[in-house]
Amino acid sequence: MIEQSLVLIKPDGVQRSLIGTVIQRFEQVGLKISALKLVQATRDQADRHYALTEEWMMAVYTKAKTKYEADGKAFPYPDHKAYGGSIKDGLVEFLAFAPVVAMVVEGEGAVALIRKIVGATEPASSAPGTIRGDFSHDTYAMSNLQNRPIRNLIHASGNVEEAKNELPIWFTPSEIMTINLAVEPVQYDEKRFRA
């Protein structure tokens, strides 16, 4: 099924001049870019982008608290809402700090494919060959030590529903183009390689 996903090249990726390299990774596998723009995110836009759920806040809180306790340290947040709110504040500030490249990337099973190309959230844990694995080595430990969001270059929608919620934050319907690439029949035409 053809899907659309939101991809953001974050301020660290833009500042490191990785825009063309990132786009090339998606185009090389046959995904297409149907909208693209350089934008300075507003704080409101960044805030709407990072709509944190109760489930997400609890998961990151539990993970971080367990890590702190394993290292023999007291966790500095009283509960998941305080920790989740702190993370969100940092993410919003980071995303609104400098220009980002926002794009709509589409293709067969695009959301999962893009996530695979992007790599794990923590660059140091990302496999070689992924965008994060090849172009960053930041760690949760360093970002926690410096009290900042992880610098992982790129955001990609986590699932189809998330993409549907994120796309209107960054694009109006008229900004998303319908493009028929010459390569599409090779990839998708069911009669293409039949006698």
N, C-alpha and C positions, 0 to 999 in steps of 0.2 A: 504494500500500500504506500502511495506517495504521501510523505509527511513534510511538514515545515517545522523548522526549529529556529529559535533565536540563538545567535552566537554574538558575544561581545568580546572584542579584543580590549582588555582592560588597560588602564593607564600605563602599567608597567610594560605591556606588550607594545603599545603605541610608542612609548618613550624609547624602547629598544629597537624600533624600526623593523618589527616583525610582521607588519600588516600583509605584505605580499607573500611572505613565506607561509603564513597561516592560511590565507585564501588558496594558495596553490595546493596545500594538503587536501582541502575539500574538493577542489576541482579535479585533482589527479585521480580520485576514486569515482568520478562521475557525478558527484553532487553538483547542483547549480545554485548560484547566488541570484536570488530574485529581488533582493533589495539590499542596498549598501549605503552607509553614510558615516561621516565623521561627525561626532556630536559631543558637545559639552553637556553632560548630564546635569540636570538641576537636582537639588537635594530632595525635592518632592518625587522626582522621577526615580532616583536611586532608592528612596524609601519604599515606593510602591513595588520596585523590582524585588527587593528583599522582604517579601511578605513571609515572615517566619511563622511556622506552625508550632503548635504545642508539642507535637511528636518530634519535630526536628530539634526544638530547644531541649527536650528531655534527653534525646540521644546524645547531643554534643556535651551536655552537662554531665551525663553519666560517664561518658568516655573520658572527658577531661579530668573529672574528679577522681576516677579510678587511677589515671596516670599520675596525678599529683600524690595520691595516697601511696602508690607503689614506690614513688621516689622519696617517701617519708616527709612530704610537705603538706601543710594545711591548705585546703582549697579556699581561695579568697572570696567565693561567692556563696551566698546563703541558699540559693535555690536555682532551678533551671530558668526561671523567668529573668532573674537578675543577670545570669550568665548569658543567656540568649540575647537579651537587650543590649548588653555590652558588646557582643559580637556584631550585632546588627548596626550599632552606632559606628563602629570601626569600618564595616563594609560600606555603609552609605557614604561616609566621609571619603574613603578611598575612591569609590566609583565616581564621585562628583568632583574629585580633586583636579583632574586633567581630562582632556578629550579621550573618548573611547570610539572604537569603530563598531557600529551596530550593523548586523546583517541578518537577513533571512536566508537560510540554507535549506534546500529541499531535495528530495529524492526518495527512492524506495527505502523504507525503514530508516529514514534520515536521523531520527533522534538517537537511536541506539548506536548507529554507525558513527555519528559525530562524537558521542561520548567515548567511544572506543579510540577514535583518532586523537581526541583531546588528552586522555589519560586520567589517572587518579587525581583527586583534589590536591593532595600533597605532592608537589613535583618530585621530591626525593623518593617517593614510593611509586612514581610512574615508570612504566616500562620504556626502555629505549625504543625509539620509533614513534612514540607519541609526541604531541606538541609539548606538553609539560615535561616529559622525560628527556626530550632533546634540548630544550631551551631554558630550563630553570632547574634549580636544585634547592629551592627554599624548603624549609621544614616547619612542622607545627612547633617543634621545640624552639626554634629561632624566633618565629613570629610571636609565640607566647612570651619568651624572654624579653622581646622588644615591645610587647603590648601593642601589636599591630596585626592587621589581617595578613593572611598568607598571600604572597605575591606569586600567583600561579598563572598569570598572563591572559587567561581566557575564561569566559563563562559559556556554557552550553546548556540548554534546557534539559532537565533531568528526565522528563517523560512527555508524552504528547499533550496531556492536560496542562502541565506547567508551561509548555510552549504556547498553547492557546491563551493562557493568562498573561504571559510575558510579552508576546508580540504587540498587542495594542498599546503597551507602555512606551514602545520605541517607534512604532510605525503606524501611520494611518493606512486604511485599505488601499487608497490610491497610490501609495508609495511602493506597494508590493506588485511587481510586474509579472505578467504571464509571458514567459520566454520559452520558445521552442528551439532547443539547441540541435545542431546538426547531428550530434552524437546520440541523441535520444532513441532513434529507431534501432541503432545497434544495441542499445541496452534494454529497451522495453518492448519493441515491436514483436509480437508473438509470431508473426509470419516471416520475419526477416531472414532466418536461416533455415527455412523449409523449402523444399523443392516444389 
